[in-house]
Amino acid sequence: MLNLFKRPFRQPPPDLAGLGAAFIALPLAKGCTVPAGNLAVLANREGHTRRLSEGARVAILDGETAWCVHPGPYGCELAPFAAAPEIGLRVRFAIDAPDPREVQQRFDLFLASEGEERVALDAFVAALQAALQRELAQGNLELPPCTSFEEWNAFRTGFNQLLYTRFGVMVDDCVPVDLGASRDLAALLAARLAAQPILQATSQPALQPVSPSASAAQQDAFDAVREDAKALRRLFLELPGVMCGLRLAVLPADCAIFRRHQELLRRLDLVSLSVGTMPALALAAPGQPLAAAEQRRRARHSMRAVAALDEAWALLARMKLAAAPMLPVLLEEADRIAANLACDCAARREPGRESAMGDAA
């Protein structure tokens, strides 16, 4: 007999402690309701995303991951120059609202390709700072001493577009500040000195490698597998977004520029095809394992390809603001980035020097 007075089952509220303060996004369970003032982003294994507004019931499909996202605003302090940590920017930003003109929001793509189970604010701010420092170091953004109002406005325009194109966040406010009193320069220098051997080990193989212990070798192999998987997922999901942005770029009516643009898109199509058919990290051939040193080499090329992908996002941001005379120069930069992507993806596909020498013999 149906009990009409039985209370319906209610999903307990999700544990979202720290959301909007220490965390930007936290995992959501199936069947819960999106809390007020937040939104939900769901992504499947193929990178397709969808958003749910506050009050909506979260129905997670098979293979989907759900995050509860607090749109902010958030405040942080960025050091634009690594060599001058006392020079800072106090930035206030927020997650971009849904744009009906876009098939996929950029922040949603960030969650699908780079987001861990929990997106901490500190890690996100570190990614913002790294993107800013790279653009300033390459001369794509300028923040000279005694900046004039015109130079500051030009910097703000490029900075805002960079963060929107790369991360999908809107900058509400940005003011220069002196961080000398809050930054321990001695601790920063000690941390950089401690990280130098690690950076050298990951950037290039040692000439005379020292035989590590079994536990250290297993940890290195695990790190290589994890970093390679993260890099390939980013390349697989984000390259189509970069290509879509390049296709929509407004170019001058010039036959030579049109042909260069089409050739660039063709090369990126080949790179995307190469990423989509990338061999497994641990196999040199079907049923033939790959040496650990060659696995680390493959992982290094994957991370270098991701560095070129970050440059492609920054270039796309500059193309959206560039005047017509600057577009041919930016297309040359795009050719360089496409060449780096193709080179590193081809090196990632190599079966290994030992296997190649054996096949040649």
Contacts in CASP RR format, 6 or more apart in sequence:
PFRMAT RR
TARGET T0000
AUTHOR 0000-0000-0000
METHOD contacts of the structure
MODEL  1
MLNLFKRPFRQPPPDLAGLGAAFIALPLAKGCTVPAGNLAVLANREGHTR
RLSEGARVAILDGETAWCVHPGPYGCELAPFAAAPEIGLRVRFAIDAPDP
REVQQRFDLFLASEGEERVALDAFVAALQAALQRELAQGNLELPPCTSFE
EWNAFRTGFNQLLYTRFGVMVDDCVPVDLGASRDLAALLAARLAAQPILQ
ATSQPALQPVSPSASAAQQDAFDAVREDAKALRRLFLELPGVMCGLRLAV
LPADCAIFRRHQELLRRLDLVSLSVGTMPALALAAPGQPLAAAEQRRRAR
HSMRAVAALDEAWALLARMKLAAAPMLPVLLEEADRIAANLACDCAARRE
PGRESAMGDAA
11 29 0 8 1.000
11 31 0 8 1.000
11 32 0 8 1.000
11 33 0 8 1.000
12 32 0 8 1.000
13 32 0 8 1.000
13 33 0 8 1.000
13 35 0 8 1.000
14 26 0 8 1.000
14 28 0 8 1.000
14 29 0 8 1.000
14 32 0 8 1.000
14 35 0 8 1.000
14 68 0 8 1.000
15 26 0 8 1.000
16 26 0 8 1.000
16 35 0 8 1.000
16 38 0 8 1.000
16 68 0 8 1.000
18 26 0 8 1.000
19 25 0 8 1.000
19 26 0 8 1.000
19 38 0 8 1.000
19 68 0 8 1.000
19 70 0 8 1.000
20 70 0 8 1.000
20 72 0 8 1.000
20 74 0 8 1.000
20 121 0 8 1.000
21 121 0 8 1.000
22 120 0 8 1.000
22 121 0 8 1.000
22 122 0 8 1.000
23 70 0 8 1.000
23 118 0 8 1.000
23 119 0 8 1.000
23 120 0 8 1.000
23 121 0 8 1.000
24 69 0 8 1.000
24 70 0 8 1.000
24 72 0 8 1.000
24 74 0 8 1.000
24 95 0 8 1.000
24 119 0 8 1.000
24 120 0 8 1.000
24 121 0 8 1.000
24 124 0 8 1.000
25 41 0 8 1.000
25 67 0 8 1.000
25 68 0 8 1.000
25 69 0 8 1.000
25 70 0 8 1.000
25 111 0 8 1.000
25 115 0 8 1.000
25 118 0 8 1.000
25 119 0 8 1.000
26 67 0 8 1.000
26 68 0 8 1.000
26 118 0 8 1.000
26 119 0 8 1.000
27 65 0 8 1.000
27 66 0 8 1.000
27 67 0 8 1.000
27 68 0 8 1.000
27 117 0 8 1.000
27 118 0 8 1.000
28 34 0 8 1.000
28 40 0 8 1.000
28 58 0 8 1.000
28 60 0 8 1.000
28 66 0 8 1.000
28 67 0 8 1.000
28 68 0 8 1.000
29 58 0 8 1.000
29 66 0 8 1.000
30 58 0 8 1.000
30 59 0 8 1.000
30 60 0 8 1.000
30 66 0 8 1.000
31 57 0 8 1.000
31 58 0 8 1.000
31 59 0 8 1.000
31 60 0 8 1.000
32 57 0 8 1.000
32 58 0 8 1.000
33 55 0 8 1.000
33 56 0 8 1.000
33 57 0 8 1.000
33 58 0 8 1.000
34 40 0 8 1.000
34 52 0 8 1.000
34 53 0 8 1.000
34 54 0 8 1.000
34 55 0 8 1.000
34 56 0 8 1.000
34 57 0 8 1.000
34 58 0 8 1.000
34 68 0 8 1.000
35 54 0 8 1.000
35 55 0 8 1.000
35 68 0 8 1.000
36 54 0 8 1.000
36 55 0 8 1.000
37 54 0 8 1.000
37 70 0 8 1.000
37 71 0 8 1.000
38 54 0 8 1.000
38 68 0 8 1.000
38 69 0 8 1.000
38 70 0 8 1.000
38 71 0 8 1.000
39 51 0 8 1.000
39 52 0 8 1.000
39 53 0 8 1.000
39 54 0 8 1.000
39 68 0 8 1.000
39 69 0 8 1.000
39 71 0 8 1.000
39 95 0 8 1.000
40 51 0 8 1.000
40 52 0 8 1.000
40 56 0 8 1.000
40 58 0 8 1.000
40 66 0 8 1.000
40 67 0 8 1.000
40 68 0 8 1.000
40 69 0 8 1.000
41 49 0 8 1.000
41 50 0 8 1.000
41 51 0 8 1.000
41 52 0 8 1.000
41 66 0 8 1.000
41 67 0 8 1.000
41 69 0 8 1.000
41 107 0 8 1.000
41 108 0 8 1.000
41 111 0 8 1.000
42 49 0 8 1.000
42 50 0 8 1.000
42 51 0 8 1.000
42 52 0 8 1.000
42 58 0 8 1.000
42 60 0 8 1.000
42 61 0 8 1.000
42 64 0 8 1.000
42 65 0 8 1.000
42 66 0 8 1.000
42 67 0 8 1.000
43 49 0 8 1.000
43 64 0 8 1.000
43 65 0 8 1.000
43 108 0 8 1.000
43 111 0 8 1.000
43 112 0 8 1.000
44 61 0 8 1.000
44 63 0 8 1.000
44 64 0 8 1.000
44 65 0 8 1.000
45 63 0 8 1.000
47 109 0 8 1.000
47 112 0 8 1.000
47 113 0 8 1.000
47 237 0 8 1.000
48 104 0 8 1.000
48 112 0 8 1.000
49 104 0 8 1.000
49 105 0 8 1.000
49 108 0 8 1.000
49 109 0 8 1.000
49 111 0 8 1.000
49 112 0 8 1.000
51 98 0 8 1.000
51 105 0 8 1.000
51 108 0 8 1.000
52 58 0 8 1.000
58 66 0 8 1.000
60 66 0 8 1.000
67 111 0 8 1.000
67 119 0 8 1.000
69 95 0 8 1.000
69 107 0 8 1.000
69 111 0 8 1.000
70 95 0 8 1.000
71 94 0 8 1.000
71 95 0 8 1.000
71 97 0 8 1.000
72 94 0 8 1.000
72 95 0 8 1.000
73 92 0 8 1.000
73 93 0 8 1.000
73 94 0 8 1.000
73 172 0 8 1.000
74 92 0 8 1.000
74 93 0 8 1.000
74 94 0 8 1.000
74 121 0 8 1.000
75 90 0 8 1.000
75 91 0 8 1.000
75 92 0 8 1.000
75 93 0 8 1.000
76 90 0 8 1.000
76 91 0 8 1.000
76 93 0 8 1.000
76 121 0 8 1.000
76 125 0 8 1.000
76 128 0 8 1.000
77 88 0 8 1.000
77 89 0 8 1.000
77 90 0 8 1.000
77 91 0 8 1.000
77 177 0 8 1.000
77 179 0 8 1.000
77 182 0 8 1.000
78 88 0 8 1.000
78 89 0 8 1.000
78 91 0 8 1.000
78 125 0 8 1.000
78 128 0 8 1.000
78 129 0 8 1.000
78 132 0 8 1.000
79 85 0 8 1.000
79 87 0 8 1.000
79 88 0 8 1.000
79 89 0 8 1.000
79 129 0 8 1.000
79 133 0 8 1.000
79 179 0 8 1.000
79 183 0 8 1.000
80 87 0 8 1.000
80 88 0 8 1.000
80 89 0 8 1.000
80 129 0 8 1.000
80 132 0 8 1.000
80 133 0 8 1.000
80 136 0 8 1.000
80 143 0 8 1.000
81 87 0 8 1.000
81 133 0 8 1.000
81 136 0 8 1.000
82 133 0 8 1.000
82 137 0 8 1.000
85 179 0 8 1.000
85 180 0 8 1.000
85 183 0 8 1.000
85 185 0 8 1.000
85 188 0 8 1.000
86 178 0 8 1.000
86 179 0 8 1.000
86 180 0 8 1.000
86 183 0 8 1.000
86 185 0 8 1.000
87 176 0 8 1.000
87 178 0 8 1.000
87 179 0 8 1.000
88 176 0 8 1.000
88 177 0 8 1.000
88 178 0 8 1.000
88 179 0 8 1.000
89 174 0 8 1.000
89 175 0 8 1.000
89 176 0 8 1.000
89 177 0 8 1.000
90 173 0 8 1.000
90 174 0 8 1.000
90 175 0 8 1.000
90 176 0 8 1.000
90 177 0 8 1.000
91 128 0 8 1.000
91 171 0 8 1.000
91 173 0 8 1.000
91 174 0 8 1.000
92 171 0 8 1.000
92 172 0 8 1.000
92 173 0 8 1.000
92 174 0 8 1.000
93 128 0 8 1.000
93 163 0 8 1.000
93 169 0 8 1.000
93 170 0 8 1.000
93 171 0 8 1.000
93 172 0 8 1.000
94 169 0 8 1.000
94 170 0 8 1.000
94 172 0 8 1.000
95 107 0 8 1.000
95 168 0 8 1.000
95 169 0 8 1.000
95 170 0 8 1.000
96 105 0 8 1.000
96 106 0 8 1.000
96 107 0 8 1.000
96 164 0 8 1.000
96 168 0 8 1.000
96 169 0 8 1.000
96 170 0 8 1.000
98 105 0 8 1.000
99 105 0 8 1.000
105 168 0 8 1.000
106 164 0 8 1.000
106 165 0 8 1.000
106 166 0 8 1.000
106 167 0 8 1.000
106 168 0 8 1.000
107 167 0 8 1.000
107 168 0 8 1.000
107 169 0 8 1.000
109 237 0 8 1.000
109 238 0 8 1.000
109 241 0 8 1.000
110 167 0 8 1.000
110 168 0 8 1.000
111 119 0 8 1.000
112 237 0 8 1.000
113 233 0 8 1.000
113 234 0 8 1.000
113 237 0 8 1.000
113 238 0 8 1.000
114 230 0 8 1.000
114 234 0 8 1.000
124 167 0 8 1.000
127 167 0 8 1.000
128 163 0 8 1.000
128 167 0 8 1.000
128 169 0 8 1.000
131 162 0 8 1.000
131 163 0 8 1.000
131 166 0 8 1.000
131 167 0 8 1.000
131 310 0 8 1.000
131 314 0 8 1.000
132 141 0 8 1.000
132 159 0 8 1.000
132 162 0 8 1.000
134 310 0 8 1.000
134 311 0 8 1.000
134 314 0 8 1.000
135 141 0 8 1.000
135 162 0 8 1.000
135 314 0 8 1.000
136 142 0 8 1.000
136 143 0 8 1.000
140 314 0 8 1.000
140 318 0 8 1.000
141 155 0 8 1.000
141 158 0 8 1.000
141 159 0 8 1.000
141 162 0 8 1.000
142 151 0 8 1.000
142 154 0 8 1.000
142 155 0 8 1.000
143 151 0 8 1.000
143 155 0 8 1.000
144 151 0 8 1.000
147 155 0 8 1.000
156 171 0 8 1.000
156 174 0 8 1.000
157 321 0 8 1.000
158 317 0 8 1.000
158 318 0 8 1.000
158 321 0 8 1.000
159 171 0 8 1.000
159 174 0 8 1.000
160 170 0 8 1.000
160 171 0 8 1.000
160 174 0 8 1.000
161 317 0 8 1.000
161 318 0 8 1.000
161 320 0 8 1.000
161 321 0 8 1.000
162 314 0 8 1.000
162 317 0 8 1.000
163 169 0 8 1.000
163 170 0 8 1.000
163 171 0 8 1.000
164 170 0 8 1.000
164 171 0 8 1.000
164 317 0 8 1.000
165 313 0 8 1.000
165 314 0 8 1.000
165 316 0 8 1.000
165 317 0 8 1.000
165 320 0 8 1.000
166 310 0 8 1.000
166 313 0 8 1.000
166 314 0 8 1.000
166 317 0 8 1.000
202 300 0 8 1.000
202 303 0 8 1.000
203 300 0 8 1.000
205 293 0 8 1.000
205 296 0 8 1.000
205 297 0 8 1.000
209 293 0 8 1.000
212 220 0 8 1.000
217 292 0 8 1.000
220 292 0 8 1.000
220 296 0 8 1.000
221 292 0 8 1.000
221 295 0 8 1.000
224 281 0 8 1.000
224 292 0 8 1.000
224 295 0 8 1.000
224 296 0 8 1.000
224 298 0 8 1.000
224 299 0 8 1.000
225 281 0 8 1.000
225 282 0 8 1.000
225 295 0 8 1.000
225 299 0 8 1.000
227 299 0 8 1.000
227 302 0 8 1.000
227 303 0 8 1.000
228 281 0 8 1.000
228 295 0 8 1.000
228 298 0 8 1.000
228 299 0 8 1.000
228 302 0 8 1.000
228 303 0 8 1.000
229 281 0 8 1.000
231 299 0 8 1.000
231 302 0 8 1.000
231 303 0 8 1.000
231 305 0 8 1.000
231 306 0 8 1.000
232 275 0 8 1.000
232 278 0 8 1.000
232 302 0 8 1.000
234 306 0 8 1.000
234 309 0 8 1.000
235 275 0 8 1.000
235 302 0 8 1.000
235 305 0 8 1.000
235 306 0 8 1.000
235 309 0 8 1.000
235 345 0 8 1.000
236 275 0 8 1.000
236 276 0 8 1.000
238 309 0 8 1.000
238 313 0 8 1.000
239 268 0 8 1.000
239 271 0 8 1.000
239 272 0 8 1.000
239 275 0 8 1.000
239 309 0 8 1.000
240 272 0 8 1.000
242 268 0 8 1.000
242 309 0 8 1.000
242 312 0 8 1.000
242 313 0 8 1.000
242 316 0 8 1.000
243 265 0 8 1.000
243 268 0 8 1.000
243 269 0 8 1.000
243 272 0 8 1.000
245 316 0 8 1.000
246 261 0 8 1.000
246 264 0 8 1.000
246 265 0 8 1.000
246 268 0 8 1.000
246 316 0 8 1.000
246 319 0 8 1.000
246 334 0 8 1.000
247 265 0 8 1.000
249 261 0 8 1.000
249 316 0 8 1.000
249 319 0 8 1.000
249 320 0 8 1.000
249 327 0 8 1.000
251 257 0 8 1.000
251 258 0 8 1.000
251 261 0 8 1.000
251 327 0 8 1.000
252 324 0 8 1.000
252 327 0 8 1.000
257 327 0 8 1.000
257 328 0 8 1.000
257 331 0 8 1.000
260 328 0 8 1.000
260 331 0 8 1.000
260 335 0 8 1.000
261 331 0 8 1.000
264 331 0 8 1.000
264 334 0 8 1.000
264 335 0 8 1.000
264 338 0 8 1.000
267 338 0 8 1.000
267 339 0 8 1.000
267 342 0 8 1.000
268 338 0 8 1.000
268 341 0 8 1.000
270 342 0 8 1.000
271 338 0 8 1.000
271 341 0 8 1.000
271 342 0 8 1.000
271 345 0 8 1.000
274 342 0 8 1.000
274 345 0 8 1.000
274 346 0 8 1.000
274 349 0 8 1.000
275 345 0 8 1.000
278 345 0 8 1.000
278 348 0 8 1.000
278 349 0 8 1.000
279 349 0 8 1.000
279 351 0 8 1.000
281 290 0 8 1.000
281 295 0 8 1.000
281 298 0 8 1.000
281 299 0 8 1.000
282 289 0 8 1.000
282 290 0 8 1.000
282 295 0 8 1.000
283 289 0 8 1.000
283 290 0 8 1.000
284 290 0 8 1.000
284 294 0 8 1.000
284 351 0 8 1.000
284 352 0 8 1.000
284 354 0 8 1.000
284 355 0 8 1.000
285 351 0 8 1.000
285 355 0 8 1.000
288 355 0 8 1.000
290 298 0 8 1.000
290 351 0 8 1.000
290 352 0 8 1.000
290 355 0 8 1.000
291 352 0 8 1.000
291 354 0 8 1.000
294 352 0 8 1.000
294 353 0 8 1.000
294 354 0 8 1.000
294 355 0 8 1.000
297 347 0 8 1.000
297 352 0 8 1.000
298 347 0 8 1.000
298 348 0 8 1.000
298 350 0 8 1.000
301 344 0 8 1.000
301 345 0 8 1.000
301 347 0 8 1.000
301 348 0 8 1.000
302 344 0 8 1.000
302 348 0 8 1.000
304 340 0 8 1.000
304 344 0 8 1.000
305 340 0 8 1.000
305 341 0 8 1.000
305 344 0 8 1.000
305 345 0 8 1.000
305 348 0 8 1.000
308 337 0 8 1.000
308 340 0 8 1.000
308 341 0 8 1.000
308 344 0 8 1.000
309 341 0 8 1.000
311 337 0 8 1.000
311 340 0 8 1.000
312 334 0 8 1.000
312 337 0 8 1.000
312 341 0 8 1.000
315 330 0 8 1.000
315 333 0 8 1.000
315 334 0 8 1.000
315 337 0 8 1.000
318 330 0 8 1.000
319 327 0 8 1.000
319 330 0 8 1.000
322 330 0 8 1.000
350 356 0 8 1.000
351 359 0 8 1.000
END
